[in-house]
Amino acid sequence: MTNPALRVAIFGVTGRMGRALLSALDEIPGARLAGAGASPQSSWNGKDVGEPSGTAKRGVLISGDPAQALRDANVAIDFALPEGTSANLRACVAAGCSLVIGTTGHDAATRAEIENAAKQIAIVSAPNMSLGVNLLLKLVELAAAKLDEGYDIEVFEAHHRNKKDAPSGTALALGRSAAAGRKISLDAAAEYARHGNTGVRPRGTIGFSVFRGGDVVGDHTVTFAGIGERIELTHRASDRMAFARGAVAAARWVCGREPGLYSMQDVLGLS
């Protein structure tokens, strides 16, 4: 159901995901862009939000001050760099504004800040906003629960050359789903690096392989490798609009909800 009062602020609006979010928001009748945020050092601050992408002016100026960007918003979507999350969180708490976090690569301290902020405002935080990936998370958990340690688990992910964190947040989430299916801790089972004489693969480990190059939007494959057979569950993203549309759907869902830390599984009714 369309929420005619949806007033969205976008943090990280000058990036590729920020531009995709503007297009996704335009698809929702009754929704409007209420504010736009960038880093305090951005050369786009003070300019119309349409200028970075070379599109028509929208009458909304980009601000390096999160509080200013939130002034007329009732929900925010954050795809800024992870070092900007803390300031954006504090501004949302002060404004009583719901928040969708699609940024990945947070350290433990920032993750703790998100959990504390969720006691005061409603937050959807997910490493990947697409419907397909969130279905994949469920399928991986189910497969891991049904296939014993005779099946080795490997998570492969590929992204563009400019992605800074590895493995991706989505890859880690897939690893956590596999670990949950086996009722083990990912911290104890994960194997992130292999070099030299590594020896025989330890039984029950969850391996991660990473590719960076070109303009790959995002590919993820979870392999269950047994003796005589191999099961592969794959999601490939060819357009950032899949993530942007999911983030806007999350914003519609979380706006006005009770404080709490929610996931896309909650948004999609899969939890």
C-alpha positions in Angstrom: 0.0 0.0 0.0 1.4 3.4 -0.9 2.3 5.7 1.9 1.4 9.2 0.6 3.3 10.8 3.5 6.7 9.1 2.8 9.3 11.8 3.0 12.8 10.3 2.4 16.3 11.6 3.0 19.1 9.8 1.2 22.6 9.7 2.8 25.3 9.0 0.2 23.2 10.6 -2.5 26.2 11.4 -4.8 27.3 7.8 -5.1 26.1 5.2 -7.6 23.6 3.7 -5.1 22.4 7.2 -4.2 21.6 7.9 -7.8 19.8 4.6 -8.2 17.7 5.4 -5.1 16.6 8.7 -6.6 15.2 6.7 -9.6 13.6 4.1 -7.4 11.9 6.8 -5.3 10.5 8.4 -8.4 8.6 5.1 -9.0 6.6 5.4 -5.8 3.4 7.5 -6.1 3.1 9.9 -3.3 6.7 9.5 -2.0 9.1 12.4 -2.3 12.7 13.3 -1.7 12.9 15.4 1.5 16.6 15.7 2.0 20.0 14.7 0.6 23.2 14.1 2.5 26.9 13.7 1.5 30.1 13.7 3.4 31.1 17.0 5.0 34.0 17.2 2.5 31.9 16.6 -0.6 32.3 19.3 -3.3 28.6 18.7 -4.1 27.4 20.2 -0.8 25.1 23.2 -1.3 24.2 22.1 -4.9 21.0 20.6 -6.2 20.7 16.9 -5.9 20.2 16.5 -9.6 23.6 17.9 -10.5 25.9 15.0 -9.7 24.0 12.7 -12.1 23.4 15.5 -14.7 19.6 15.2 -14.4 17.0 17.9 -13.9 17.0 19.9 -10.7 14.8 18.7 -7.9 14.8 21.7 -5.6 16.6 19.7 -2.8 20.1 20.8 -1.8 22.8 18.4 -0.8 24.1 18.9 2.7 27.1 17.7 4.7 25.1 18.1 7.9 22.9 15.0 8.5 20.6 17.0 10.7 20.0 19.4 7.9 19.3 16.6 5.5 16.7 15.1 7.9 14.9 18.4 8.6 11.8 17.5 6.6 12.1 13.6 6.5 10.3 10.9 8.3 12.6 8.1 7.1 16.2 8.0 5.8 18.1 5.6 3.6 21.9 5.4 4.2 24.2 4.2 1.5 27.1 6.5 2.5 30.6 5.2 3.4 30.7 3.2 6.7 32.6 6.0 8.5 29.6 8.3 8.1 27.1 5.9 9.7 27.7 7.1 13.3 26.9 10.7 12.5 23.9 9.7 10.5 22.6 7.5 13.3 22.9 10.2 15.9 21.0 12.6 13.6 18.2 10.1 13.1 17.9 9.4 16.8 17.8 13.2 17.5 15.1 13.7 14.9 13.1 10.6 15.7 13.5 9.5 12.1 13.3 5.9 11.0 16.4 4.6 9.1 17.3 2.0 6.5 21.0 1.1 6.4 22.4 -0.6 3.3 26.0 0.4 4.0 28.4 -2.5 4.7 31.9 -2.8 6.2 31.0 -1.5 9.7 33.4 -2.3 12.6 32.2 -3.8 15.9 31.9 -0.4 17.5 29.6 0.9 14.8 27.5 -2.2 14.9 27.0 -1.7 18.6 26.0 1.9 17.9 23.3 0.6 15.5 22.0 -1.8 18.1 21.8 1.0 20.7 20.1 3.4 18.3 17.5 0.8 17.5 16.3 1.1 21.1 15.1 4.6 20.2 14.1 4.4 16.5 13.1 1.8 14.0 16.0 0.6 11.9 16.2 -1.8 9.0 19.8 -2.9 8.5 20.8 -5.4 5.8 23.9 -6.2 3.8 21.8 -6.6 0.7 18.4 -5.2 0.0 17.3 -7.3 -3.0 14.5 -9.8 -2.8 16.5 -12.4 -4.6 19.4 -12.3 -2.2 17.1 -12.5 0.8 15.4 -15.6 -0.6 18.9 -17.0 -1.2 19.7 -16.5 2.5 16.8 -18.7 3.4 17.7 -21.3 0.8 21.3 -21.5 2.0 20.1 -22.0 5.6 17.8 -24.8 4.6 20.4 -26.5 2.5 23.0 -26.3 5.3 20.5 -27.8 7.7 19.8 -30.8 5.4 23.4 -31.5 4.2 25.8 -32.7 6.8 29.6 -32.0 7.1 30.2 -34.4 4.2 29.4 -31.4 2.1 32.0 -28.6 2.2 30.5 -25.1 2.0 32.2 -22.3 0.0 30.9 -18.8 -0.5 32.2 -17.0 -3.6 31.5 -13.3 -4.3 32.5 -11.0 -7.1 32.3 -7.2 -7.1 33.6 -4.2 -9.1 37.2 -3.1 -8.6 36.3 -0.1 -6.4 34.6 -2.1 -3.6 36.7 -1.6 -0.4 35.5 -4.3 2.0 36.0 -8.0 1.5 34.3 -10.4 1.8 31.2 -8.5 1.0 28.5 -8.0 3.6 26.2 -10.2 1.6 28.9 -13.0 1.5 29.2 -12.8 5.3 25.4 -12.9 5.6 25.3 -16.0 3.5 28.0 -17.5 5.7 26.0 -16.8 8.7 22.9 -18.4 7.1 25.0 -21.5 6.4 26.3 -21.6 10.0 22.8 -21.1 11.4 21.6 -24.1 9.3 24.3 -26.2 10.9 23.8 -24.7 14.3 27.4 -23.6 14.6 29.3 -20.3 14.9 30.5 -18.6 11.8 33.4 -17.2 13.7 34.6 -20.7 14.6 34.0 -22.2 11.1 35.0 -19.4 8.7 38.1 -19.8 6.5 38.9 -16.5 4.9 42.4 -17.0 3.4 44.4 -19.8 1.7 48.1 -19.5 0.7 50.9 -21.9 0.4 50.8 -25.4 1.9 47.4 -25.2 3.5 46.9 -29.0 4.0 43.7 -30.9 3.8 40.5 -28.8 4.2 39.3 -29.0 7.8 35.9 -30.7 8.0 32.9 -28.4 8.7 34.6 -25.2 7.6 32.9 -22.5 5.7 35.2 -21.0 3.1 35.2 -17.6 1.4 36.6 -16.7 -2.0 36.7 -13.1 -3.3 37.0 -11.5 -6.8 37.4 -7.8 -7.5 37.5 -6.4 -11.0 35.8 -4.4 -13.7 32.3 -3.1 -13.1 30.7 -6.3 -11.6 27.6 -5.2 -9.7 27.5 -8.2 -7.4 27.6 -12.0 -7.9 27.3 -14.5 -5.0 27.4 -18.3 -5.1 27.2 -20.7 -2.2 28.5 -24.2 -3.1 27.8 -27.4 -1.2 30.5 -29.8 -2.4 30.0 -33.4 -1.6 31.5 -36.6 -2.9 30.1 -37.2 -6.4 27.9 -34.1 -6.5 27.9 -30.4 -6.1 25.0 -28.1 -5.3 25.3 -24.4 -6.2 23.0 -21.6 -5.2 23.7 -18.4 -7.1 22.4 -14.8 -7.3 23.7 -12.4 -9.9 22.9 -8.7 -9.9 23.1 -6.9 -13.2 21.6 -3.5 -12.1 21.8 -1.6 -8.9 18.1 -0.8 -9.2 17.3 -4.2 -7.7 19.0 -3.0 -4.5 17.5 0.5 -4.7 14.0 -0.7 -5.1 14.4 -3.0 -2.1 15.8 -0.2 0.0 12.8 2.0 -0.9 10.4 -0.9 0.0 12.2 -1.2 3.3 11.8 2.6 3.9 8.0 2.3 3.2 7.8 -0.7 5.6 9.8 0.8 8.5 8.4 4.3 8.5 6.4 4.9 11.6 7.2 1.5 13.2 8.1 0.9 16.8 11.8 1.1 17.7 13.7 -2.0 16.9 16.4 -3.5 14.7 14.8 -5.2 11.7 16.1 -7.0 8.7 15.0 -7.4 5.1 13.7 -10.8 6.2 11.2 -8.9 8.4 10.3 -6.5 5.5 9.6 -9.4 3.2 7.8 -11.6 5.7 10.5 -14.3 5.6 11.6 -14.3 9.2 
